Amino acid sequence: QGQNRPYSAQDVFGNLQREHGLGKAAVVKALEQLAQQGKIKEKMYGKQKIYFADQDQFAMVSDADLQGLDAKIVALTAKVQSLQQSCRHMEAELKELTSALTTPEMQKEIQELKKECAGYRERLKNIKAATNHVTPEEKEQVYRERQKYCKEWRKRKRMATELSDAILEGYPKSKKQFFEEVGIETDEDHNVKLPDP
C-alpha cells in the first residue's frame, strides 16, 4: 500500500480483490503467515485482527520534524483554499461570459433595437403632427357631461318605471300590450344598456 497505517483483513482483501481478484481466504492466510514470519505485526481489537508494519523498522521522528510537517500542512491547506477561491472566481466569470451575447449576436440585437426605435420615432412624429388632439380640459368636460346625462337617464328611467307600474296595477291587459297601445319604447327594445355609475 505504501502507507504506514493499520489494515484489517477486509481492507487488504478489498484492495487486492479489485486489482488481482484474490479470494478473502487466501488474503487472510497470507496475512497470518506474514505475521508468523515477523514481517508484519498482528493485534486483536475485539473480535477483529488488525495488521500493521513493525514500527521498529522506522526511524524516530522528532518533535521539531513533526512541527515542520504541521507547518507544511498549514501552508498547503492555505494554498488549497486560495486555489479553490480562485477557481470559484474563474467559474463565475466563465458562467457570466457563457451567458453573455457574442459580438455578432450583440450587433444583431443593436440593429433590431435601432429599427424598433425608428418605428417609435415615426409613430410619435405622426401623433404630434395630427390635428385632432383632445386637451385634458376637453376630455374632463366630456366625462362630466357623460356623468350628468347618465344620471338624468337613470332618474327618468326610474320615474317611467314607477309610473308604468302604477298604471299596470289597474290595467286589464299585459304590460307588453300597454306599451304597444301607448307607444312606449324601452332600452331593451333598442338593445341599449344604462352604463354603470
C-alpha positions in Angstrom: 0.0 0.0 0.0 2.9 2.4 0.7 1.1 3.7 3.7 2.1 3.2 7.3 -1.3 2.6 8.9 -3.2 -0.4 10.3 -5.3 -2.6 7.9 -7.9 -5.2 8.6 -8.0 -8.4 6.5 -11.2 -7.0 4.9 -9.3 -3.8 3.9 -6.5 -5.8 2.4 -8.9 -8.1 0.6 -10.9 -5.1 -0.8 -7.8 -3.6 -2.3 -6.3 -6.8 -3.7 -9.6 -8.2 -4.9 -10.1 -5.2 -7.1 -6.6 -5.3 -8.6 -5.8 -9.1 -8.6 -9.1 -10.9 -7.9 -7.8 -12.8 -4.8 -10.2 -14.6 -2.6 -10.7 -13.5 1.0 -9.5 -16.8 2.5 -6.2 -16.6 0.6 -5.7 -13.0 1.8 -6.4 -13.9 5.4 -4.0 -16.9 5.2 -1.2 -14.8 3.6 -1.6 -12.1 6.4 -1.4 -14.8 9.1 1.8 -16.3 7.5 3.4 -12.8 7.3 2.6 -12.2 10.9 4.1 -15.6 11.9 7.2 -14.8 9.9 7.5 -11.4 11.8 7.2 -9.4 8.6 4.1 -7.6 9.9 2.5 -7.2 13.3 -0.9 -8.5 14.4 -3.2 -7.2 17.1 -6.7 -8.2 18.2 -9.3 -5.4 18.5 -12.4 -7.1 19.9 -13.0 -10.0 17.5 -11.1 -8.4 14.6 -7.5 -8.8 13.8 -5.5 -5.7 12.7 -2.3 -5.9 10.8 0.4 -3.2 10.5 4.1 -2.8 9.7 6.6 -3.3 12.5 7.2 0.2 13.7 10.8 -0.6 15.0 12.0 -0.5 11.4 11.1 3.2 11.1 13.4 6.0 12.4 12.0 8.1 15.3 10.6 11.4 14.2 11.5 14.4 16.5 9.1 17.0 17.7 10.8 19.6 15.5 10.2 17.4 12.4 6.5 17.0 13.4 6.2 20.8 13.9 7.8 21.3 10.5 5.3 18.9 8.9 2.4 20.6 10.7 3.6 24.0 9.4 3.8 22.5 5.9 0.3 21.1 6.2 -1.0 24.6 7.3 0.8 26.3 4.3 -0.5 23.7 1.9 -4.1 24.0 3.3 -3.9 27.8 2.9 -2.7 27.3 -0.7 -5.5 24.8 -1.4 -8.1 27.3 -0.1 -6.6 30.1 -2.2 -6.7 28.0 -5.3 -10.3 26.9 -4.6 -11.3 30.6 -4.2 -9.5 31.4 -7.4 -11.3 28.5 -9.2 -14.7 29.8 -7.9 -14.0 33.3 -9.3 -13.0 31.8 -12.6 -16.1 29.6 -12.7 -18.3 32.6 -12.0 -16.5 34.6 -14.7 -16.8 31.7 -17.2 -20.6 31.4 -16.4 -21.0 35.1 -17.0 -19.1 35.0 -20.3 -21.0 31.9 -21.4 -24.4 33.6 -20.8 -23.4 36.9 -22.4 -24.2 37.6 -26.1 -21.5 37.1 -28.7 -20.3 40.0 -30.8 -22.5 39.0 -33.9 -25.5 38.4 -31.6 -25.0 41.8 -29.9 -24.7 43.5 -33.4 -27.9 41.9 -34.5 -29.6 43.0 -31.2 -28.4 46.6 -31.8 -29.8 46.6 -35.3 -33.2 45.3 -34.1 -33.3 47.9 -31.4 -32.4 50.7 -33.8 -35.2 49.5 -36.1 -37.7 49.4 -33.2 -36.6 53.0 -32.1 -37.1 54.3 -35.6 -40.6 52.9 -35.7 -41.4 54.6 -32.4 -40.0 57.9 -33.6 -42.1 57.7 -36.8 -45.2 56.9 -34.7 -44.5 59.8 -32.3 -44.0 62.1 -35.2 -47.4 61.2 -36.7 -49.1 61.6 -33.4 -47.6 65.1 -32.9 -48.5 66.1 -36.5 -52.2 65.1 -36.0 -54.7 68.0 -35.6 -57.4 66.0 -33.8 -55.9 66.1 -30.3 -58.2 66.4 -27.3 -56.9 68.6 -24.4 -57.2 67.3 -20.8 -59.8 70.0 -20.2 -62.0 68.9 -23.1 -61.6 65.3 -22.0 -62.7 66.2 -18.5 -65.7 68.1 -19.8 -66.8 65.1 -21.9 -66.6 62.9 -18.8 -68.6 65.4 -16.7 -71.3 65.6 -19.4 -71.5 61.8 -19.7 -71.9 61.5 -16.0 -74.6 64.2 -16.0 -76.6 62.6 -18.9 -76.3 59.1 -17.3 -77.6 60.4 -14.0 -80.6 62.0 -15.8 -81.2 58.9 -17.8 -81.2 56.8 -14.6 -83.6 59.2 -13.0 -86.1 59.4 -15.9 -86.0 55.6 -16.3 -86.9 55.1 -12.6 -89.7 57.6 -12.9 -91.1 56.0 -16.1 -90.9 52.5 -14.5 -92.7 53.7 -11.3 -95.4 55.4 -13.4 -96.0 52.5 -15.7 -96.0 50.0 -12.7 -98.7 52.2 -11.0 -100.9 52.3 -14.2 -100.4 48.5 -14.8 -101.9 47.7 -11.3 -105.4 48.6 -12.6 -104.8 47.8 -16.3 -106.7 44.7 -17.6 -104.2 43.8 -20.3 -100.4 42.8 -20.2 -97.5 45.1 -19.9 -96.5 44.4 -23.5 -99.9 45.4 -24.8 -99.9 48.5 -22.7 -96.6 49.6 -24.1 -97.8 49.0 -27.6 -101.0 50.9 -27.2 -99.3 53.9 -25.5 -96.2 53.7 -27.8 -93.6 53.3 -25.2 -90.2 52.1 -26.4 -87.8 50.6 -23.8 -84.0 50.5 -23.7 -84.3 46.7 -24.2 -86.2 47.2 -27.5 -83.1 49.0 -28.9 -80.5 46.8 -27.2 -79.1 49.6 -25.1 -78.0 49.4 -21.5 -77.6 52.1 -18.9 -73.8 52.4 -18.2 -72.6 51.7 -14.7 -72.4 54.7 -12.4 
